[in-house]
Amino acid sequence: MKRTIKYIAGAALVAVLVGAMACGQEEPPAPVAPAQTEPTAMAAPTEAMAMEATAEPTAMMQESTSMSNQGDSRLDAVRARDEVICASRNDVPGYGFLDASGNNVGFDIDLCRALAAAVLGDPSKIQIRLISAAERGPTIQSGEVDMLVRTVTWTTSRDAQWGNYAQTMFYDGQGFMVNQSLGISSALELQGASVCVTQGTTTELNLADFSAQNGLNIEALTFEDTAAVVAAYESGQCDAFTNDRSQLAALGTSLANRADHVILPETISEEPLGPVVPHGDDQWFDIVKSVMAVLIYGEAYGVNSGSIPSAATGDTKVDRLLGFEGSWGQESLGLSDTAAQDVIRAVGNYGEIYDRNLGPSGINLPREGGRNALWADASCQDCPKGGQIYAAPLR
Amino acid sequence: MLNTNTTLPRALTYQGIPIWRHAQVIQWTAQIASGFLVVFLVAWFFFNIANAIEDREIPYGFSFLERAYQTPIGQHFLPYETSDTFLYAFGVAAVNTIVVSIVGVILATALGIFVGVARLSGNWLVAKLALGYIEFFRNVPLLIQLYFWFYIVLALPPVREGYVIADLVYVNNAGISIPFPFSDGLAAALVWLAAALAGVVGGKALHQRLTEREIDTGQASYPLVWGVTVAVVVGALAWLLISFVGGGAPLVVSEPAPQGTFGRISGGFTMSGGLLALLIGLVMYTSSFIAEIVRAGIQSVNRGQIEAARALGLSPMGTLRQVTFPQALRVIIPPLISQFLNLTKNSSLAGAIGFADLTNVAKTMTQTAPAISIFILIMAAYLAMSLTYSLIGNLYNRRLRIASR
């Protein structure tokens, strides 16, 4: 009896060992295989990338050589998967939320859809990974998602540690919400208050700075989920609730008696929000930056989802954007010439995305005259609209 | 020539069982194979991490531990300022978890034994109530239970409208505040505590000695009265002496009171709402498992033991305390230790309900420090805690074992 067990155990061990060895050996060549069949399909981009890869001296560890060749470019991986994976959220109206029929909607979700439209030609080929605020860093560091769009504030240490920030798509700032019955009118009056905050956010860090700078001795009550933060605030477990101002406005809509709560006038921080891509793939980084630029210039040039011309218009800028004439770098990025058409047709331009989610059809944050207006219209470069939404010119 | 001819064949021809069925050969092959497997897996994990770190420029290292953490921690049992280092903040958070685990283990054990005994009660209602308790709390996921208690706590009135009992105890959804001993000079308090402890130990020794003498000689001497008197007198004398020498009482009672515009309670000891919900949740959940362990332990004791105890005239309670339970302990202790470990590890869910336990604080740290290093530290800390608890439990278990002759 005992001996039989020993035989079986020995056999199992050997089998596992052989299996693991086999996996270990088979794994590296696997990603190369699709890359070898790819060139016939899209000769130009992969060739360009192959040249890049050979030019670059690969002095990495032996095991990682397979990682550095073109077979592992994220663009190829996304195309092979036929899906863009974005880390986002579904708990804040306007940014990432579920609509009545259970679809992910919101400003952040639309940015992910725009990327899918540019790369795969279909905005619905996305997978949304729901993560908590504190999970954002590890998630994007691990490279398991293609893009992180979850109201992520751009900071220098995050840029150094997490991934590459592509573009600021929304300018926000941190504020406080309190119950009107407290009768306070300034955040500087929060002496000795208990403040609810979501874990793993810049908000949490800014709160500490604000408290220390002004000697307020604020007690922070930290929760993993924004839902728990709102519940604790609403029940009065904490006196104030801090978050980005736009999110305060968005979350305020879910409070039972919205009129009882006020957002204090102080803005205590800069919160530029935008998509983040994993470190280590410059081409993918450039693609995301360009897609964001397409959205912004789509609005500046007055191209919206309902008015995409089917042939050259004669307006050089519009024709270049839509791929009728010239180029804004599509070949080097590995995108189709008409990628911008796919993007704008699928999700609209920046203004449409804003209006749908954050503007009149969404949580109704004012835009005109604020920082989130465009810097300038195409029609009149010299008469700025005063906003800060701006991207690298498309050419 | 002849000699070598006769010895050679004996040495060359192997006459034992076939090599592939030889126990030692099989054992060694298995050992070597599993050894290779372990080395291979460890190396594979290591290189995978190393590659990922290199490819994606993931930061790592432990130099951040000396930096100031600069972030507040909710409730904490050690003194903490935002200017303290990451390492110290990590320690503060670890102490939070240790306190929760120790208090939780004590309460869960007490409640678990009570419910486990009730489960075997002859009273039908009591037994069924205990059964219902066990099955409910054992079968609902802990995180759900924690949210349940969290919302129960939130349903209490907010701090400015909370219940106040005799101006001393404050109950509201921010927590429960009670008067608590507090010391200005830590040294004086420690000296007094040491003296009081010595008094208690001395009193206990005297009690034991007098009891032994009473058993030996039959001479009545009130051991309990003398023991307590010695402990109290030593403590009181030390108190007076320290007050006289140090110019103040070693410990004063700090009373909670509302402070400032927001009426937050300061002073005394406040058990925050998060901690309250966490402890209730952990204790209820773990006690349901402990109750089953206790029941199984008691039922494992031979019925003859109970019948013999009853035949000797011991009461049902006496039977349980003197006969059944001591024997049941041998069966109870090993699974009980693993429940203690479970409770400690389960406390890492605290972040969901806003208590600053080790995991909650460490996850916040990943914002400004390398996540890989932080998670290595978290694992090491829980491992150290669990191994320590196991060690203590196993030492106790060894003492309980039946001495083998």
Interface residues (C-beta under 8 A of the other chain):
Chain A: R3 K6 Y7 A9 G10 L13 V14 V16 L17 A20 M21 G24 M60 M61 E63 S64 M67 S68 A134 G137 P138 Q141 S142 G143 S157 R158 A160 Q161 G163 L182 I184 E189 Q191 G192 A193 S194 C196 Q199 G200 T201 T202 E204 L205 L207 A208 D209 S211 A212 I218 E219 A220 L221 T222 F223 E224 D225 A228 A231 A232 S235 G236 Q237 C238 D239 P278 H279 G280
Chain B: A23 I26 Q27 T29 A30 A33 S34 F36 L37 F40 L41 W44 F47 A50 N51 A52 E54 D55 R56 E57 I58 P59 Q70 T71 P72 G74 T82 F150 Y151 V153 L154 A155 P157 P158 V159 R160 E161 N173 A174 Q259 G260 T261 F262 R264 S266 G273 G274 G351 A352 I353 G354 A356 N360 K363 T364 T366 Q367 T368 P370 A371
